[in-house]
C-alpha cells in the first residue's frame, strides 16, 4: 500500500474506446494500490458520439449501471465516485445537455481533445498544419467552455503539447497564450471550478505533467483552490503513476488540499 496515492481522479476502463480493462479490474487495482479517493472517468466525446467507431450511447448506459454498483460493492475499501470525461461539450450542445441531464454523475472533467472542425491533436500532421494556429483555437474554445461552466474541473490544460512538442518536437511560444490562460483560470475560479494535474505526461515523451508546475503555480497565484490529480490511465498498469510526485508538487506550490467530488460537490482532502 502506498500512503502517498491520495487520489486518482482521471482514468479509463474498457467502457472507453481506448481503455483496456473492465471497470471492476480498474477498481480492484486502485484498491491494491491503496488509492484513497478514486473516480473512474470514462470518455464521452460529444462530437464523436454517433460515429460508428465509438457509438457512446450504450457504453454510457452500461456505465451508469456498472459504476454505482461497484461504488457500493467496494465502499469499505475505497472512496469512489462515478465520473466522466466530457470531451468537446460545446460542439453539440443539445446532445451535451441530454447526456448531463440523463445520468447522475459525481464528477465531470471538461476536456478538449480536438478543436471544432479538426481531428484530435494526436492524429494531426504538424508538417501540414500550423501548430500555433491550432493552439489559438484550442485556448479560445477552452475559454468558451469555462464560461459555459457545466463541469467540475478542466482537464489537462496543455494537452496539445503532448503531441506538438512531446512527439513532433515543435516548440511553442506559450508566452503569447498567457493572457487567455489567465482568463481561463480566473473564469474557472469565479465559477468555483478547478483544474487537474494530469500525470500522463510523465509517462510520455513530453516528460512533464499536463499542465506543468508553471501553470499550476499560476492558477494558485490567481486564487485557485480546487485541484484534482489523475493518472489518465487507460489500463491497470498505469493507475496511480505520477500521483505521489504531483501531490508533492502541489504541496510545494502551497496547496494544502486536493479535491474529491461526490454528487458534483467538492470535498477537500488534506495533503
N, C-alpha and C positions, 0 to 999 in steps of 0.2 A: 504494500500500500504506500502511495506517495502523498504525504500530507500537503505538498505544495500544489497539487492539482485542485484548486478551489472549484473550478468550473470548466465546462466545455459547452459553449452556447451556440456553436455553429458546426454541424456535421450532417452527413447524409447517409441514408440506408439505400437499399435497392428499390425503394419506392421512388427514388430519383433515377432518371435515365442513366446517370453516370455513377451510381452507387453500386457497391459490390456485395454487401452483407445485409441480412434481414434486420429489421428493426430490433428484434429481440437479441440477435447477436451483438448489435451495437450497444444495447443497454447492458447486457451481461459483461461486455468488455469494459464499459465505463465503471461498473461495479468492481471488477477485478483491479482496476487502476486506482480505486479509491477516490474517484471524482465525486465531489460532494454535491454539486449543483449542476444539473445536466438538462439540456434541451436538444432533442432531435429536430433538425430544421430542414426537412426535405424541400427540394426545389418546387416552385410554382412559377414557371416562366410564362408570364401572361401573353407575350407576343408569339409564343410557340405552342400555346395551349391546345390548339386544334390540329397542329401539324401531325401527320401520320407517324412520324418518328417518335413523338412524345405522348400525345393523347392523355393529358393530365387529369381528365375528369375521374377516371377510375382509380388511379393511384391516390389522388387526394381523398376520394371517398373511402378507400381502404384505410388510409392513414388515420382518418377521423374515427375509425373503429378500433384499429390496432393500437395506436399510441395511448389513448386514455386507458385501455385495458392493461397495457404494460406499466403505466404510471401507478395503477392500483396494485398490480402484482409485485412490483419492486419497491413499494412505498417504504418498507422497513430498511431498505439498503441504500437508497439514493433519493435525493430530492429532484424530481424530474418534472419538466414541463413539455407541453405539446407545442412545438414551434413550426415555423415555416420560413423559408427564404423566398420572399416575394420579389421576383425579377421583372423589371420593366413595367411597373404598375400603371404608368401614365399612358402606355401605348395602346391600351384598350380599357378605358375607364368603366364602361358598363360591365365588362367581364370581371374586372378587379372588384367592383362593388358587390357583384354577385358572390364571388368567392370569399370575400370578407364577411358578408352577412350570412352565408350558408353554413359556416363552420365556426366552432368556438376554440380559437387558438389562445394559448397562454402568452405567446411571444412571436413577434413578427420582425424579421430582418428585412429592411428595404435595400435592394441591390439593383445595380445596373451593369449588366454583362455586355450589353450591346446598345449603341445609340440607335435612336429611331431611324429605321431605314437601312441599317448596316448590320453585318454579321457580328457575331461575338468577337471580341478583341483577340481571342486565341486563334481564330480562323483567318484573320486578315493577313495579307501580304504587304508588309510595310515598305517594300520597294515600289509598290504600286499605288500607295495611298499616303497622304500626309498625316503622320502621327500627331503633329501639332494641331492640325485642323480637328482631328477626332478628339483630342484632349479638350479642346474648347467646347465642342458639342457635348462631351461627357459631363463636364462640370456644370454647364448650363442646365442639362437635364437633371443632374443631381440636385441643383438648387430648386428647380421646379418640384421635384419630389419632396424636398424638405419643406417647402411652402405648403404642399398638399398635406403632408404630415400624418397619414393614416398608417404608420408603422411605429416601431419602438426604437430601434437603433439602425443607423446607416451602416451597411455592410462594406467592408474592405474599400475604404475611400480611394486608395491608389491602385485599384485592381488592374487598370490598363498597363501599368508599369511592369506587371508580372510578365507580360508578353512583349511590350515595346522595348523595354530596357533589358529585362532579365533574359529573354530568349532571342530577341532580334538585335540586341546590343546598341540600340539607338538611345542616346542620352537626350532627355527632355529638359529644357529650361523651365523648371517648376516655379521660378520666381514670378513669372508673368501670370500665373494662376493663383497666386497668394491672395489677392483681393476677393476673388469669388469663393475660394476655400474658406476664408474668414467669414464671408456672408453665409455660406452653408452652415458653418459651425454656429454662428450667432442665431440663425433661424432655428436650428435644432434646439439650442439651449432655451430660447424663448418659449418653445413648444413643449418643454420638459421631455425632450427626446435625447438620445445618446448616440454614441459611436461604438464600434467594436475594434478591438485589436485582433486581426486575423493572422494567426501564426503560420499559415501555409507557406508564406514566402520564405520562411526559414528552411523549408524542405526543398525549395525550388531554386532556380538559377539566380534569381534576384537577391537571395540571401538575407532578406530582412523582412520584418512583419509588414503587413498592409493595414493601416498606414504605419510608417516607421516612427521612431521616437520623436523626431522633429514635429510632426503633425499632432501627435498625442500631447506633447508639451504645449503646443499652440492652443489646442482645444481646452486644456486645463487653464491656461492663462486667460482665455476668453470667458471663463466661468463654467466650463463643462464639468458635470459631476457624474453623469450616467455613462458607465463604461462596462462593456462586456468583453470577454475574451473567448475566442473559439479557434479550434484547430482546422476547421474546414475539411475534416477527414471524410473521405469517401469510401473508407474501408476500416476495419477494426484496427489494423496495424498502425494507423496514423492518429487514432484517438489520443487526445491529451498531449500530443507532441508540441513542444514550444510553450506550453501554458505556464510552466514554472518560471521560465525565463521572462516571459512577457508580464507575468504578475509582478515579478521583481522590478521590471522596468516601470510599471505603473506606480508601484510604491515609491520608487526613486523620484518619480516626477511629482509626487505629492498627493497621489490618490490613496486614501485610507480605506476605500470601499470599492468593491466590484458590485455589479447589479445582476440579480436574477429576477425573472418575470414569472408571475403566476396570475392568471386571469387578466393579462395585459397591465398588471400593476407592478411597479418596481419594488424589489426587496433588496436592501443594501446589506451586502455581506462584507464584514470586516476582513481586510487582508492580514 
